[in-house]
Amino acid sequence: MGGTRMNVYQALRERIRRIFGEYDYVYLSFSGGKDSGVLLNACVEHIRQYGGRMAVFHMDYEVQYSLTTEYVDEMLSSNRDILDVYRCCVPFKVGSAASMYQRFWRPWDPCVRWVREMPVEYLGTEAFDFYTPQMWDYEFQMRFAQWLHNKKDAVRTCCLIGIRTQESFNRWRCIYMSRKFQMYHKYKWTSKVGNDIYNAYPIYDWKTTDVWTANGKFQWDYNVLYDLYYRAGVNLERQRVASPFINEAQESLQLYRVLDPNTWGKMVGRVNGVNFTGMYGGTHAMGWQSVKLPEGYTWREFMYFLLSTLPERA
């Protein structure tokens, strides 16, 4: 590449080296997706080469592909000698776009039957003195950073987050708008989130193809759910692991029926509106991209069809 210019993998290794050299406590937010997975693999590679230890923060949303659960289990257990694991099974509120009846749902809700069994090792509500039943998942994530910083009596804490600007405008804004706030040592891939607590985005400039090139070249473990996405014809840029009931997941919710039918059968009774969204997510019936009159309907008939999906009160 000429001169001193580095490729994205070399740049990542340099950023990780700086992070572990300049922060006394480092943890990584791990979802089980391709981006946080590749970042975790790179950090494990660094620690095994140079020594050290780090923590992994995993918010377990209960309802997810079984392959994602298997991947998370494998990554956490196979690297347990160098990882402090915080696998959180907490009934915080999570937004739901699948229903007009439910604005939110709760993973690991003690009042309902769960889609899968609780992990063998986990941290529940009793572990977190800051948890309240009114707390949303993103609030829990923010409060966790301060909780862990205090728990470890750290001088400076860094949370590694595997997001890339290519993924969405919101992620681009998350990183570049942070320049308005305090960065660490003017590293544009960092942002201050609390007193002596920073977020770092070491793969912010990676492309999707970079992720899969790294997995192939270095033989890193990854969530094989992405192989099934590929075989199902899902575009490379749309292959994501996320809570299945959020707005961004409506279009792909139907894939659960094909890729993980056992989980799908349990999901239908777990959150209101799942079956409807699974059938119509990503279609004009859900107002996807633009509202157009489906073939065979008059506007009046289409209006009554949409009204029939709403609660009587609405």
C-alpha positions as CSV (number, residue, x, y, z in Angstrom):
1,M,0.0,0.0,0.0
2,G,3.1,2.2,0.0
3,G,4.6,4.5,2.7
4,T,3.4,4.1,6.2
5,R,-0.3,3.7,5.3
6,M,-1.9,0.7,7.0
7,N,-4.7,-1.6,5.9
8,V,-7.7,-1.9,8.2
9,Y,-6.5,-5.0,10.0
10,Q,-3.1,-3.3,10.8
11,A,-4.9,-0.2,11.9
12,L,-7.2,-2.3,14.2
13,R,-4.2,-4.0,15.8
14,E,-2.6,-0.6,16.5
15,R,-5.8,0.7,18.0
16,I,-6.1,-2.4,20.2
17,R,-2.5,-2.0,21.3
18,R,-3.1,1.6,22.3
19,I,-6.3,0.7,24.2
20,F,-4.8,-2.0,26.3
21,G,-1.7,0.1,26.9
22,E,-3.6,3.3,28.0
23,Y,-6.7,2.0,29.9
24,D,-6.4,-0.1,33.1
25,Y,-9.8,-1.8,32.5
26,V,-11.2,-2.8,29.1
27,Y,-14.4,-4.6,28.3
28,L,-16.1,-5.5,25.0
29,S,-19.8,-5.3,24.2
30,F,-20.5,-8.6,22.5
31,S,-23.8,-9.3,20.7
32,G,-22.9,-12.5,18.8
33,G,-23.0,-10.7,15.5
34,K,-20.3,-10.5,12.9
35,D,-18.9,-7.1,13.9
36,S,-18.6,-7.6,17.7
37,G,-17.4,-11.2,16.8
38,V,-14.5,-10.0,14.7
39,L,-13.5,-7.4,17.3
40,L,-13.6,-10.0,20.0
41,N,-11.4,-12.3,18.0
42,A,-8.9,-9.5,17.3
43,C,-8.7,-8.7,21.1
44,V,-8.3,-12.3,22.0
45,E,-5.5,-12.5,19.5
46,H,-3.8,-9.5,21.1
47,I,-4.1,-10.8,24.6
48,R,-2.8,-14.3,23.7
49,Q,0.2,-12.7,22.0
50,Y,1.0,-10.0,24.6
51,G,-0.8,-11.1,27.7
52,G,-3.5,-9.4,29.8
53,R,-7.1,-9.8,30.4
54,M,-10.4,-8.2,29.5
55,A,-14.1,-8.4,30.2
56,V,-17.0,-9.3,27.9
57,F,-20.4,-7.7,28.4
58,H,-23.3,-9.7,26.7
59,M,-26.9,-8.6,27.0
60,D,-28.8,-11.8,26.5
61,Y,-32.1,-11.0,24.9
62,E,-33.5,-14.6,25.4
63,V,-35.3,-14.6,22.0
64,Q,-32.7,-15.2,19.3
65,Y,-31.5,-17.7,16.8
66,S,-30.2,-20.9,18.4
67,L,-27.1,-20.6,16.3
68,T,-26.4,-17.2,17.9
69,T,-26.7,-18.7,21.4
70,E,-24.3,-21.5,20.4
71,Y,-21.8,-19.1,19.0
72,V,-21.9,-16.9,22.2
73,D,-21.5,-20.0,24.4
74,E,-18.5,-21.2,22.4
75,M,-16.7,-17.8,22.3
76,L,-17.2,-17.2,26.0
77,S,-16.2,-20.7,27.2
78,S,-13.2,-21.2,24.9
79,N,-11.6,-18.0,26.0
80,R,-12.7,-18.1,29.6
81,D,-9.0,-18.2,30.8
82,I,-8.6,-14.5,29.6
83,L,-12.1,-13.2,29.9
84,D,-14.3,-11.8,32.8
85,V,-17.8,-12.7,31.6
86,Y,-20.8,-10.5,32.3
87,R,-23.7,-12.3,30.7
88,C,-26.8,-10.3,31.7
89,C,-30.2,-11.9,31.7
90,V,-32.3,-9.0,32.9
91,P,-36.0,-8.2,32.2
92,F,-35.4,-4.7,31.0
93,K,-37.8,-3.1,28.5
94,V,-37.1,-3.7,24.8
95,G,-38.9,-1.8,22.1
96,S,-41.3,-3.9,20.0
97,A,-42.4,-2.9,16.4
98,A,-44.3,-6.1,16.0
99,S,-47.5,-5.1,17.7
100,M,-49.9,-2.2,18.3
101,Y,-50.8,-4.0,21.6
102,Q,-47.3,-4.1,23.1
103,R,-45.0,-1.1,22.9
104,F,-42.3,-3.2,24.6
105,W,-41.5,-6.7,25.8
106,R,-39.2,-8.0,28.4
107,P,-36.6,-10.8,27.9
108,W,-36.5,-13.2,30.8
109,D,-39.8,-11.9,32.1
110,P,-40.5,-13.9,35.2
111,C,-44.2,-13.8,34.5
112,V,-44.1,-15.7,31.2
113,R,-42.7,-18.9,29.7
114,W,-39.3,-18.3,28.1
115,V,-38.4,-19.2,24.6
116,R,-35.3,-21.0,25.8
117,E,-33.6,-22.1,29.1
118,M,-31.6,-19.6,31.1
119,P,-27.8,-20.0,30.5
120,V,-25.9,-22.0,33.1
121,E,-23.9,-18.9,34.1
122,Y,-25.6,-15.6,34.1
123,L,-26.1,-12.4,36.1
124,G,-29.7,-11.5,36.9
125,T,-31.4,-8.5,38.5
126,E,-30.0,-9.2,41.9
127,A,-26.5,-8.5,40.6
128,F,-27.2,-4.9,39.6
129,D,-28.2,-2.5,42.3
130,F,-29.1,0.2,39.6
131,Y,-31.7,-2.0,37.9
132,T,-35.4,-0.9,38.0
133,P,-38.4,-2.5,36.2
134,Q,-38.9,0.8,34.3
135,M,-35.4,0.6,32.7
136,W,-35.0,0.2,28.9
137,D,-32.2,-1.9,27.5
138,Y,-30.2,1.1,26.3
139,E,-30.4,2.6,29.8
140,F,-29.1,-0.6,31.3
141,Q,-26.2,-0.6,28.9
142,M,-25.2,3.0,29.9
143,R,-25.6,2.3,33.6
144,F,-23.6,-0.9,33.4
145,A,-20.5,1.1,32.2
146,Q,-20.5,3.2,35.4
147,W,-21.3,0.2,37.6
148,L,-18.4,-1.9,36.2
149,H,-16.0,1.1,36.4
150,N,-16.9,1.5,40.1
151,K,-16.8,-2.2,40.8
152,K,-13.3,-2.5,39.4
153,D,-12.2,0.7,41.1
154,A,-10.7,1.6,37.7
155,V,-8.7,4.7,36.9
156,R,-9.8,4.7,33.3
157,T,-12.3,2.3,31.6
158,C,-12.8,1.6,27.9
159,C,-15.8,-0.1,26.4
160,L,-15.1,-1.6,22.9
161,I,-18.0,-1.5,20.6
162,G,-18.0,-3.3,17.2
163,I,-19.9,-0.8,15.0
164,R,-19.0,0.3,11.5
165,T,-20.0,3.6,9.8
166,Q,-20.9,1.6,6.6
167,E,-23.8,-0.1,8.4
168,S,-26.1,2.9,8.7
169,F,-26.3,6.6,8.9
170,N,-27.1,6.4,12.7
171,R,-23.9,4.5,13.2
172,W,-21.9,7.0,11.2
173,R,-23.5,9.8,13.2
174,C,-22.7,7.9,16.5
175,I,-19.0,8.1,15.7
176,Y,-18.5,11.3,13.8
177,M,-20.9,13.4,15.8
178,S,-19.0,12.4,18.9
179,R,-16.3,14.8,17.8
180,K,-18.5,17.5,19.3
181,F,-17.9,15.9,22.6
182,Q,-14.7,14.9,24.4
183,M,-12.6,12.3,22.7
184,Y,-9.7,10.4,24.2
185,H,-6.4,11.8,23.0
186,K,-8.2,13.1,20.0
187,Y,-8.7,9.6,18.7
188,K,-11.7,10.1,16.4
189,W,-12.8,6.5,17.1
190,T,-13.5,7.2,20.8
191,S,-16.0,9.2,22.7
192,K,-16.4,10.1,26.4
193,V,-19.5,8.6,28.1
194,G,-18.7,9.3,31.7
195,N,-16.0,10.5,34.1
196,D,-12.9,8.4,33.0
197,I,-15.2,6.1,30.9
198,Y,-14.9,6.0,27.1
199,N,-16.4,4.1,24.2
200,A,-14.1,3.0,21.5
201,Y,-15.0,1.9,18.0
202,P,-11.9,0.2,16.6
203,I,-13.5,-1.2,13.4
204,Y,-15.5,1.9,12.5
205,D,-13.7,2.1,9.1
206,W,-14.1,-1.5,8.2
207,K,-16.3,-2.7,5.3
208,T,-18.5,-5.8,5.4
209,T,-16.0,-7.5,3.1
210,D,-13.2,-6.7,5.5
211,V,-15.0,-8.6,8.2
212,W,-15.4,-11.8,6.1
213,T,-11.9,-11.5,4.7
214,A,-10.5,-11.4,8.3
215,N,-12.6,-14.4,9.3
216,G,-11.4,-16.4,6.3
217,K,-7.7,-15.3,6.4
218,F,-7.2,-15.8,10.2
219,Q,-9.7,-18.7,10.6
220,W,-11.6,-16.9,13.3
221,D,-14.8,-18.4,14.6
222,Y,-18.0,-16.7,13.6
223,N,-21.7,-17.1,13.9
224,V,-22.6,-19.7,11.2
225,L,-26.1,-18.1,11.1
226,Y,-24.6,-15.9,8.4
227,D,-24.0,-18.9,6.3
228,L,-27.7,-19.7,6.4
229,Y,-28.5,-16.0,5.6
230,Y,-26.3,-16.3,2.6
231,R,-27.9,-19.6,1.4
232,A,-31.3,-18.0,1.9
233,G,-30.3,-15.2,-0.5
234,V,-30.1,-12.4,2.1
235,N,-28.0,-9.5,0.8
236,L,-24.6,-9.3,2.5
237,E,-25.2,-5.9,3.8
238,R,-28.6,-6.9,5.4
239,Q,-27.3,-9.9,7.3
240,R,-27.6,-8.7,10.9
241,V,-28.1,-10.2,14.4
242,A,-30.4,-8.1,16.4
243,S,-33.5,-8.3,18.6
244,P,-36.1,-9.8,16.3
245,F,-38.9,-7.5,17.2
246,I,-37.4,-4.1,16.6
247,N,-38.3,-2.0,13.6
248,E,-35.1,-2.8,11.7
249,A,-35.8,-6.5,12.0
250,Q,-39.4,-6.5,10.6
251,E,-38.3,-7.4,7.1
252,S,-36.3,-10.4,8.1
253,L,-38.5,-11.7,10.9
254,Q,-40.1,-14.2,8.6
255,L,-36.7,-15.9,8.2
256,Y,-37.0,-17.4,11.7
257,R,-39.7,-19.7,10.3
258,V,-37.3,-21.2,7.8
259,L,-33.9,-21.0,9.5
260,D,-34.9,-21.8,13.1
261,P,-38.5,-23.3,13.1
262,N,-38.3,-24.5,16.7
263,T,-37.5,-21.0,18.0
264,W,-40.2,-19.5,15.7
265,G,-42.9,-21.7,17.2
266,K,-42.1,-20.4,20.7
267,M,-41.8,-16.8,19.5
268,V,-45.3,-16.7,18.1
269,G,-46.7,-17.0,21.6
270,R,-44.0,-14.8,23.3
271,V,-44.7,-11.4,21.8
272,N,-47.9,-10.1,20.4
273,G,-48.0,-9.5,16.6
274,V,-45.0,-11.7,15.8
275,N,-46.9,-13.9,13.3
276,F,-48.5,-10.9,11.5
277,T,-45.1,-9.1,11.2
278,G,-43.5,-12.3,10.1
279,M,-46.0,-12.5,7.2
280,Y,-46.2,-8.8,6.3
281,G,-42.9,-7.3,7.5
282,G,-41.1,-5.7,4.6
283,T,-44.3,-5.4,2.6
284,H,-46.7,-2.5,1.8
285,A,-49.0,-3.8,4.5
286,M,-46.4,-2.5,7.1
287,G,-45.8,0.7,5.1
288,W,-42.4,-0.5,4.1
289,Q,-40.5,2.3,2.3
290,S,-43.8,3.7,0.8
291,V,-47.5,2.9,1.0
292,K,-48.9,1.5,-2.2
293,L,-52.2,-0.1,-2.9
294,P,-51.8,-3.9,-3.1
295,E,-53.1,-5.6,-6.1
296,G,-56.8,-6.7,-5.7
297,Y,-57.7,-4.0,-3.1
298,T,-59.5,-0.7,-3.3
299,W,-58.2,2.0,-1.0
300,R,-61.2,1.5,1.1
301,E,-60.7,-2.2,1.4
302,F,-57.0,-1.7,2.2
303,M,-57.9,0.8,4.9
304,Y,-60.3,-1.7,6.6
305,F,-57.7,-4.4,6.3
306,L,-55.1,-2.2,8.1
307,L,-57.7,-1.2,10.8
308,S,-58.5,-4.8,11.4
309,T,-54.9,-5.4,12.6
310,L,-55.2,-2.8,15.3
311,P,-56.6,-3.1,18.8
312,E,-60.3,-2.3,19.1
313,R,-59.6,0.8,21.2
314,A,-57.2,2.2,18.5
